[in-house]
Amino acid sequence: MSAYFVFHNRVHDQAMLNDYVAKVGDTLAPYRPEILVLDSNSQVVEGTPPWPRTVVIRFESREIAMAWYNSPAYQAILPLRLDASEGFGVLVDSFSG
């Protein structure tokens, strides 16, 4: 079953985020994800979320998604994203109804 990382955030240090972006692809490649959404101007249709940026990444499974997230390669660059932005991320499974 596919799993999706969904990140909502606001970037406050674009240079630092650019450094992260230049490195994150190499950490993702072995896990074969699909980046489905990367939108810095998300349109809010309900509620009042404080962050305008949405990223959605599909992995083949929750286990593979967590293997990437917890990998030494990703953990080494994760502080760049965390320091460059504020927001939150969730991991969700696909619907199987």
Secondary structure as the mmCIF struct_conf table of DSSP 4:
data_model
#
loop_
_struct_conf.conf_type_id
_struct_conf.id
_struct_conf.beg_label_comp_id
_struct_conf.beg_label_asym_id
_struct_conf.beg_label_seq_id
_struct_conf.end_label_comp_id
_struct_conf.end_label_asym_id
_struct_conf.end_label_seq_id
STRN STRN1 ALA A 3 VAL A 11
BEND BEND1 HIS A 12 HIS A 12
HELX_RH_AL_P HELX_RH_AL_P1 GLN A 14 LEU A 28
HELX_RH_3T_P HELX_RH_3T_P1 ALA A 29 TYR A 31
STRN STRN2 GLU A 34 ASP A 39
BEND BEND2 SER A 40 ASN A 41
HELX_LH_PP_P HELX_LH_PP_P1 SER A 42 VAL A 44
BEND BEND3 GLU A 46 GLY A 47
BEND BEND4 PRO A 50 PRO A 50
STRN STRN3 ARG A 53 PHE A 59
BEND BEND5 GLU A 60 GLU A 60
HELX_RH_AL_P HELX_RH_AL_P2 ARG A 62 ASN A 70
BEND BEND6 SER A 71 SER A 71
HELX_RH_AL_P HELX_RH_AL_P3 PRO A 72 ALA A 84
STRN STRN4 SER A 85 ASP A 93
HELX_LH_PP_P HELX_LH_PP_P2 SER A 94 PHE A 95
#
